[in-house]
Amino acid sequence: MMSNSIHPSIRHDWTREEIEAIYHQPLLDLIFQAASIHRQFHTPGEVQVCTLLSIKTGGCPEDCAYCSQSVHHHTAVKPQPLMHKEEVLEAARKAKENGSTRFCMGAAWREVRNNRDFDRVLDMIHEIREMGLEVCCTLGMLTEEQAMRLQQAGLYAYNHNLDTSASYYGEIIHTRTYDDRLRTLENVRKAGVSVCCGGIIGLGESDADRIELLQTLANMPEHPESVPINALVAIEGTPLENQPPVEIWDMVRMIATARILMPKSMVRLSAGRLQYSPAEQALCFLAGANSIFSGEKLLTTPNPGVDADKVLFELLGLKPRPAFKDQLSPAGELA
């Protein structure tokens, strides 16, 4: 059961100084504060399980310094065409059988174009929604009209990360502006699709950059429904291939601060989870993470497999969050 104590207010006017004070407090105090808030807004021990599939891999014209799929970098990833619908539907069925309630599809596109491939993705969304799964996509930049078409097909959420702070962004990406990203998020919101938006730590940014990113997210007109916190997976052939691994303490500090600033959001322990032990992941859940990606790959990077996550859930007493929970009636049916 969730606590009956008074909820902290949902705010959209956080100052940089307030966030700095939260972020830099002693770690155990930060975890305790985040855990307390988490239990006021969410069912303790309930974790959303998502599966992410790359339906169009490689050949991306963007130059994101962390990404193996960019044509600007020399990595082992080779461009592939859009997957056939039946392959994608089979992956979605398998994900549901393995306990996922959200199925996310990623395409290495700079932007969505109104062509046959987009029509095929819309068809995939419709059929996967019919399976009873929440459907999420990450397809690059969107117009408002394209966002509406996704919503009409049954899309539940759209992922478009800010990646880092506006101040540090130019060190990582040169082919798309920060405002381009914010504009796409605005189009998604206008279409009535849930926003999934977070960032990556370990890019070489400072604590001040992480705080600035969190402030941008927390001061949006509506907090993102999902906030993925990614630890960089350094990939050979990218400009960031020699970046050191992200320490668990940095991951926990980021997750806990996100939980305090955005109490109702799903905070996702996302890319880079494979490097953390079960005990370290438990610390992330304690600090307010309540969503994961399960499955052996996150687009092109390794991730804990389904069997490992089943063991982890049993060990920690975690249970999967139902699909469409916010829309369920007391009887457990879609309202």
N, C-alpha and C positions, 0 to 999 in steps of 0.2 A: 504493500500500500504506500501511496505517496504521503508525505508529511502534510499535516494540517496547518503548519505554521504559515505566517503571513508571507505572501510572495513578494520578492523584490520587484520593483516596477520595471516594465520593459521600456528601455530608453533608446533614443536615437540621437542624443546630443552629448555623447561622451567627449570630454576634452582629452588632449594628449597627456596632460599632467595626471588626470585621473587614471588613465590606462597605464601609464608608467608606474604609478604607485601600486596598482594591482599586480602588474607583471613582475616587478622587482621585489615584491615582498618575500620573506623567507619561504622556501619551497613548500615545506610542510603546512605552513599557514595558508598558502595559495591553494594547495590540494584540498585542505579541509573546507575552505570557503567555496570552492568549485563543487565539491562533492555535496555540500549542504544545499546549494542552489539546484544542483542536478536532481536531487531527490524531491524537491518541491515541484518540479515541472515534468518529471519523467518517472516511469515505473522503474525502480531499481532492478538491476540485473537483466533488463530487456535491451537487446541490441539488434539493430536493423542489419540484416545480411543482404548484401548486394553482389551482383555478378556483373563484371565489365567485359565486354567483347569488342575487339577491334574488327569492325565490319569492312573497313577500307584502310589498309595499312600502307604506310610509306608514301614517298613522293610528294610530301607537303612542301609548298613554296615558302612557308614561314621559316625564320631563322632562329627560333627559340633555342637558346644555348644549351638547354638541358635535354633536348629531345632527339631520340634516335631516328625519328621519322622524317626529319628535315632533309631536303635535297642539298642543303648547304654543308652537311656533315658527311663524313665517310664512316658509316657504321655498317654493321652486318645486316641491317634491315633492308630488304628489297621491296620496291613498290609492287603492290598487288591490286587487282581490281576489286570492286565492290563484291562482297560475298553473295552467293545465291540465297534466295529467301529460305529455301528448305533447310540449308545449313544453319542459318541463323535461328530459325524456329526450333530446330532440334537442340541447339545450344540453350535456348530459353527453356525448353521442356526439361532438359537435364539440370539446369540451374534450379528450377522450381522443385524438382525431385530431391535435390541436395539441400533444400531449405532456404534458398534465396527468395525474397519477396519483392525485390526490385531488380530489374534487368536493364543494364545500361549499354548503349551502343555508341561506339566512337568511330568517327571517320576522319582521316587525316586530310581534311579540307581546310583551306583558308576561310572559305565562306560557303554558304549554301547557294546553289544555283537552281533555278527553276527548270530542271531538265528531267530526263528519264530516271536518272539515279535517285533524285529526290523523291520522285513518285514511288520508286521501289522501296525507299526507306519508309515512306508514309504507309505503304501497304504492310510492311513488317510491323510497324508500331500497332496498327489496328489488330493484327492477328495475335500479337503477343499480349496486348491488353485483354483480348478475349480469353486468354489463359488464366486471368486473375492476377497477373503480375503488374506492379507499378512499372511503367516504362520511362526510362530516362535516355536522353541523347546528348552527345557532345559532337557538334558538326561544324564548329567555327562560327563566324559572324552570321547574323540573321537580320532580315528586315522584319518589320511588324507584321506584314502580310504572310511571310513564311512562318513566323511564330504562330499565327492564327491557324494556318494549315496543319501544323504539328499538333496544336491543341485539338482541332476537330478530328484528327486521326486517333486521338486517345492518349497523347503524350501527357505524362504526369509531371515530369521535371526536366529541366534543361540545365546541363552543366556548362559553365563558361567561367573558368577561374581567372582571377586577377593576377595570379602567380606571385607577385611581390608588391612592394610599395610603389606608389607613383614616382617617388624620388629615385629608386634603384632600378626601375623598370627598363630604362634605356641601356643599362649594362647587360641586359639579358635578351631583349627582343628589339629589333629595328624595323620589322616589316609590318607592324600593326601598332597603333597607338593605344595608350591607356583609355583614352576617351572612346575609341572604337569598342573596347570591351564593355565599358559602362553603358554605351548606347545599345549594344546587344542585350544586356541584362534588362534595360528599360523596356525593350521590345518584348522580351519574354514575359515580364510582369504585366504589361498591357494586355497580352493575350490570355492572361489568367493561368499561365503555366508556372509551377513552382520553380523557384530559382535555387540552383545548386552552385555555390561559388565559394572558393577558398583560395589557398595558395600553397607555395612550396617553400620549405626552409632548407638551408644548406647550400644556397646559391652563391654564397659569399656576402650576403647581406648582413647588416648590423642588427642589434636588438632594436635600435630606433626604427629601422625599416620594418621589422616585424610588428612593432607597436603601431606604426602608421598604417600598415595593411589591415590590422585588426580594427583600427578606428574607421577606416573606409567601409569595411564590412558592417560594423556595428551601427554606423550612422546612415545606412541606406534607408530609404522610405519604409521598407519592410525588411526585416532581417532575412537573409537567405534561409530557406527551409532546411537546406543541408549545407554544412561548412566543412569541406574536406581539408584536412591538414596533412600535407604530403611531406615526407622526408625525401630529399633528393636521392635518387638512385643514379650514381655516377656511371655513365655509359661510355665505353671506349669509342673514340672517334668523334665525340662531342667536345666543345670547348671546355666543359666542366668535368671532363673525365678524371681529373686528379683531385677533385674536391674531397675532403675527408668525410667520413660518415657522420650523420647527425647524432649527437649524443642523446640518450634517452631523456636526460634532464631538460634539454631544450624542447624536445617533443612534448613532454609533460607540461612544461611551463606555457607553451603555446596553446595546447588543448585546454588547460585549466582557465586561462585568460579568456579564450573564446567562449567557454561555457558560462563564465560570469557575465560577459558583455552581451551574450545572445542566449538567454536562458532557455528559450523554447526551441531553438534550432537543433537539428541533428548534427552532432559534431563527429565527423568521420575520421577514424584512424586509418589513413589511406595508404598511399604508396610508401614503400620503405619498411613496411611492417615485418617483412621476412627477417630483417637483421635483429629484431628485438625478441628476447626470450619470453616465454610465457609469463614470468614474473614481471618483466618490464611492460608487457602489454597489459597486465592486470593493473599496473600503476596508471596507465593511460585511461582505462575504464573507470578507475576510482576517481580520476581527475575530471571526468565528465564526457569521455568519448562514449558514444552509444550507437555507432554505426561502423561497419567494416566492409571491405571488398573481400569476398571469398572466391577461391579458384586459383589455379596455378599461375595465371598471368594477369597483369594489369596492362592492357594494351600490348606492349612489347616487353615489359619488365617482370621479373619473377615475383611471386606472391605465395603466401602459405596456401597449401592445398586444402580441399574440403575436409579430408580426414583429420588433418592437424587441427582445424578449427573446431570440429566436433569434439575432439579430445579437450581442447581449451575450454569450450563452453561447459562441458561436463565438469571439468576440474574447478572452474570458477562459479559454477551454478548459474550460468547465463542462459537465457532463453531468447529465441528469435522474436523480434517485433512483428506483429501481423501486418500484412499488406493493407494499405488504405486505412490505417488505424484512425486517423483524424476524421475519416468520413463514416466510420462504423456506428451503427445504432447500438444501444445497450444490449440488444439480442445478438450482436456480432455480425449483422448484415449491413450491406452498403445502404446508407441512408439516401 
